[in-house]
Amino acid sequence: MGELAALLQKLTSTLRRIAALEEQKTEVLIKGSVDELGALLNAQQPLIMQTGNLERQRIELLTSLGIGKEDMARIARYPAPGDETELAQAYLALKDAVKELRRLGDLNGRVLQARIDTKNHLLKILGAGIEPTTYAR
């Protein structure tokens, strides 16, 4: 159980580092700096790959321990004293990190969509909007 808790803590730490970059990305998306955005994406890439590797390790370890999704939910809700308490805390911290990352991803998606909508609106006002070509005889 201690090995699993340590793995969950490492995964949580990596996700929090990605979330910190997502927060920076929000500011960059608002400013519209393509160079800064590229640098942030490059910084995120190895963290995303590391997360994938940690997730594979987590699944393999859970399988080897015979722990299913329902078991993790039970441990998180009703941890037994000792290793399960540490595991429950690590699991709940991971869930919080995933929730925060999802919130930031959604926020950045909305910021990006607002920028796209604004540019399309301006192009339409200027008569350069993306309209399907209509052919007449």
Buried (B, 14 or more C-beta within 10 A) or exposed (E): BEEBBEBBBBBBEBBBBBBEBBEBBBEBBEEEEEEBBEBBEEBBEEBEEBBEEBEEBBEEBBEEEEBEEEEBEBBBEEBEEEBBBBBBBBBBBBBEBBEBBEEBBEBBEEBBEEEEEEEEEEEEEEEEEEEEEEEEE
